[in-house]
Amino acid sequence: MTLTSTVTQLTTNQDLDPARLREAFGVFPSGVVAVAAEVDGTLTGLAASSFTSVSLEPPLVSFSVANTSKTWPDLRRAGHLGLTVLADHHSEVCRQLAGPVGSRFDGVPVTTSEDGAVTLDEGLARFECTVYREVEAGDHTIVILELHRVEHSGSALPLVFHRSGFGLSRPA
Ligand SMILES: Cc1cc2nc3c(=O)[nH]c(=O)nc-3n(C[C@H](O)[C@H](O)[C@H](O)COP(=O)(O)O)c2cc1C
């Protein structure tokens, strides 16, 4: 079997338009995290599938936030941020965390740390962190976070985001 028989090639600039790129990026499966904090007494946060581990010493992770985000300018002011790796039963919670700001945390059990980091009680892993560095990268900003506290649970499965939906899927 040759490579060209199974892969749609991206060869011209025309092919690199955002819609096609989004589709191509979407073949790579990822988990989803909730990034959240209490800011001025309000639960503030968003869902992000761009989470990745970065470094063990010092302990660093990252996610990318769109420069159009209305939430990040508030969130980045928080002393500490909570990161929660969502579980496979969190698809509705994930949509909620990406939806209207006023109801993102409705009915979602959360814990707020003394420093204001907010994590979801039913998450697979919970991290407490501070912003280590922000790197401008096109229409997103790569946010590198330093971890201060880590907790993870045993047996549940993660929420998987793939081809713009939840769970692994083959192309239609
Ligand atoms: C599965 C999923 C993954 C997402 N991943 C990201 C991400 O990595 N970065 C990002 O900026 N927004 C991501 N979003 C969108 C945000 O959750 C949120 O909707 C967006 O930031 C707009 O809200 P805001 O203006 O309050 O920030 C994702 C949404 C969903 C449903």
The ligand as an SDF file (V2000), in Angstrom:
LIG
                    3D

 31 33  0  0  0  0  0  0  0  0999 V2000
  -13.8960   20.1260   22.7020 C   0  0  0  0  0  0  0  0  0  0  0  0
  -13.5290   21.6010   22.7340 C   0  0  0  0  0  0  0  0  0  0  0  0
  -12.1920   21.9650   22.7420 C   0  0  0  0  0  0  0  0  0  0  0  0
  -11.8210   23.3090   22.7630 C   0  0  0  0  0  0  0  0  0  0  0  0
  -10.4950   23.6240   22.7950 N   0  0  0  0  0  0  0  0  0  0  0  0
  -10.1210   24.9190   22.8170 C   0  0  0  0  0  0  0  0  0  0  0  0
   -8.7560   25.2560   22.8800 C   0  0  0  0  0  0  0  0  0  0  0  0
   -7.8720   24.4090   22.9260 O   0  0  0  0  0  0  0  0  0  0  0  0
   -8.4190   26.5910   22.8920 N   0  0  0  0  0  0  0  0  0  0  0  0
   -9.3840   27.5720   22.8610 C   0  0  0  0  0  0  0  0  0  0  0  0
   -9.0230   28.7580   22.8600 O   0  0  0  0  0  0  0  0  0  0  0  0
  -10.7010   27.2590   22.8300 N   0  0  0  0  0  0  0  0  0  0  0  0
  -11.0890   25.9730   22.8160 C   0  0  0  0  0  0  0  0  0  0  0  0
  -12.4130   25.6560   22.8000 N   0  0  0  0  0  0  0  0  0  0  0  0
  -13.3950   26.7410   22.8700 C   0  0  0  0  0  0  0  0  0  0  0  0
  -13.5280   27.3040   24.2960 C   0  0  0  0  0  0  0  0  0  0  0  0
  -13.9510   26.3030   25.1940 O   0  0  0  0  0  0  0  0  0  0  0  0
  -14.5240   28.4790   24.3320 C   0  0  0  0  0  0  0  0  0  0  0  0
  -15.7170   28.1210   23.7350 O   0  0  0  0  0  0  0  0  0  0  0  0
  -13.9330   29.6480   23.5830 C   0  0  0  0  0  0  0  0  0  0  0  0
  -12.7710   30.0450   24.2400 O   0  0  0  0  0  0  0  0  0  0  0  0
  -14.9210   30.8520   23.5070 C   0  0  0  0  0  0  0  0  0  0  0  0
  -15.2640   31.2870   24.7620 O   0  0  0  0  0  0  0  0  0  0  0  0
  -14.5500   32.5530   25.4600 P   0  0  0  0  0  0  0  0  0  0  0  0
  -14.6840   33.7320   24.5350 O   0  0  0  0  0  0  0  0  0  0  0  0
  -15.3280   32.7210   26.7390 O   0  0  0  0  0  0  0  0  0  0  0  0
  -13.1160   32.1720   25.6910 O   0  0  0  0  0  0  0  0  0  0  0  0
  -12.8180   24.3200   22.7770 C   0  0  0  0  0  0  0  0  0  0  0  0
  -14.1670   23.9390   22.7730 C   0  0  0  0  0  0  0  0  0  0  0  0
  -14.5290   22.5980   22.7500 C   0  0  0  0  0  0  0  0  0  0  0  0
  -15.9890   22.2170   22.7660 C   0  0  0  0  0  0  0  0  0  0  0  0
  1  2  1  0
  2  3  1  0
  2 30  2  0
  3  4  2  0
  4  5  1  0
  4 28  1  0
  5  6  2  0
  6  7  1  0
  6 13  1  0
  7  8  2  0
  7  9  1  0
  9 10  1  0
 10 11  2  0
 10 12  1  0
 12 13  2  0
 13 14  1  0
 14 15  1  0
 14 28  1  0
 15 16  1  0
 16 17  1  0
 16 18  1  0
 18 19  1  0
 18 20  1  0
 20 21  1  0
 20 22  1  0
 22 23  1  0
 23 24  1  0
 24 25  2  0
 24 26  1  0
 24 27  1  0
 28 29  2  0
 29 30  1  0
 30 31  1  0
M  END
$$$$
